[in-house]
Amino acid sequence: MKLIVFSVKGESKIGVVENDRVFDIHAGYKAYLESQGVTRVEERANALVPNDMNGLLEGGSETLELTQKTVKFIKEAGKKSNRELIYKQNEVTLEAPVQHPSKIVCVGHNYREHILEMGRDIPEVPVLFAKFENAVIGPEDDIPYTPITEKLDYEAEFAFVIGKKAKNVSEEEALDYVAGYTIVNDVSARDLQMRTLQWLQGKSLDGSAPMGPWLVTKDEVSDPDALNISLQVNGKEKQRSNTKELVFNVNRLLSFVSGIMTLKPGDVICTGTPGGVGAAQDPQEFLNDGDVITINVDQVGTLENTVRNV
C-alpha cells in the first residue's frame, strides 16, 4: 500500500493511494463499522484505524490489515455511503507521510562514491546526525531559501520508517521492525554545516527535510538493497546510484541505531546520499530560487519540490 497524509477542504486525513485515487481510510473504516451495525463507532475507529500516521503505525500489523480491508470495503460499498470516501489525487494536497516523527536519524558518508568525492575514508561504524520535526515538509511544499545561507545543497535519500518499538534488534530481524519506505531530500546549508565540526546547524533549517510522496509499505518493495536512486535539478541529472552501494544497509542501520536508542513507530531513518552533491562539484553548484529538485527511487516513487526565496 501507499499510505499518505492528505488534506482536503482544510482537513488533514490518512489515506491510501491507488491508481490516482485516494481512499479516506479513517472515514471508510467508520462507514464499514456502521454497515455492520457496530456501536461506539467513533471510539473504535479512533483506536483501530486512527486518523494520524503515527497512530496508524503504532497499531502494527492489525491496523494495516484493517486498512487493506477498508480499501476493499470502500471499493465495493463506498458509493452507497453518505460519506465522501474516494477522491481523485489531483483533488487533494499531499502532505509529508510522517509529520511528527519523534526522531529523524540521518546517516552521513554511506554511499561509497559520495564518501570518495568528499575526501573521506570508508567509516567503520555509521556516521549519525539528526534532523527535527521543524525540517519536515510535504511533497507539494516549497523548500524555503532563507538569507541565513548562501550555499543550499540537495541530497537524495532513501528512507525507512519504523513500524514498532525497536531496541537492540539483530540485523536478521531488522526488517520485522520496518513499516515501509519513503524519500527524503536532506537539504543542507553547506556554509553553516562546515563552519563547525558538528553538522547540526547546517542540517536543521526549517523546511530542510522534504518527505514523500507517500509511505510505501515494506511488502511493496521486493529488495531494499537493490533500488535505483536518482536526483535531477531542473531536469538535469545530478545524482544516480543504487542502494546496493550503501556501506550500511537498512538491516545494519536499524540494528546499529536501535542499540543506541529506542526507536518508536513513525521514527524516520535516512540512509545517506549518493555522489554528485553540489558542494563536491568543481566549481561548486548550489540551489537557487525557482530550482526544481526531483528525486526518484525505484518501487517507492518521485519526490519533487521547488526552492523559493523567503
Buried (B, 14 or more C-beta within 10 A) or exposed (E): BBBBBBBBEEEBBBBBBBEEBBBBBBBBBBBBBBEEEEEEBEEBBBEBBBBBBBBBBBBBEEBBEBBBBBBEBBBEBBEEBEEEBBBEBEEBBBBBBBBEBBBBBBBBBBBBBBBBBEEEEEBEEBBBBEBBBEBBBBBBBBBBBEEEBEBBBBBBBBBBBBBBBBEEBEBEEBBEBBBBBBBBBBBBBBBBBEEEEEBEBBBBBBBBBBBBBBBBBBEEBEEBEEBBBBBBBEEEEBBBBBBEBBBBBBBBBBBBBBEEEBBBBBBBBBBBBBBBBBBBEEEEBBBEEEBBBBBBBBBBBEBBBBBBEE
